[in-house]
Amino acid sequence: MNWEDEGYLLSKKKFRENAVIISVFTQTYGKITGIIYGGTSRKIKNYLQIGNKIFVIHNSKNRNKLGYLKTEIIEAISPRYFNDKKRSYVLLSITDLLNSLLPDEESYKNIYSSLNNLINNLDEHMWPFLYSFWEVNLIKELGFGFKTEKTNSTKEILSINIDNVLYKIPKFIINEEMPENYSKEIIIHALSFTRNLMLNKFYLPNNLYLPRSRVVFENCFS
């Protein structure tokens, strides 16, 4: 099976002396894993950084075995934020969540599109709210959506029942609109809501741990 696509690097680990195994969330083919021979060379190693956008050439003779990959850099994203703790951890949170939640080789074009939008707006002042919307979209696209009526409440944090579990949820998520003002408190409530929803829908039922990077990222706002 041979194809070409673009995607975001989710993980990498050394394989034998001069190769690495990587996972990539691709635009068309979803999450794929493959071997890059020569992946430990300086040229390739320098751009195989988690969160970077890469071009992937995939070659495999057997669908049940790991494919062989060739890669090129499209956009070096992670180096922009080496000195930015929150944005560095948000990239790790994104990639770890996708790596742990997405099944292999299933297309999720809406998730990919929303990820593109988030990455393209990471330098905006309101980016933590965009990240909250991205997590809500991720949860819905993976089959655990929830419906709420828009509200005119003056309260910024409301209580809603989702599958007989009570959650505290920021009004901006219910109304699907950006809040007027940047508030660290509202960000914390938004991250707490999506964290609890992911735990209850994905991680706890499958005896999995929420990625540490997601916990650390949330703690950056405490």
Secondary structure, 3 states (H helix, E strand, C coil): CEEEEEEEEEEEEEECCCEEEEEEEECCCEEEEEEEECCCCHHHHCCCCCCCEEEEEEECCCCCCCEEEEEEEEECCHHHHCCCHHHHHHHHHHHHHHHHHCCECCCCHHHHHHHHHHHHCCCCCCHHHHHHHHHHHHHHHCCCCCCCCCCCCCCCEEEEEECCEEEEEEHHHHHCCCCCCCCHHHHHHHHHHHHHHHHHHHHHHHCCCCCHHHHHHHHCCC
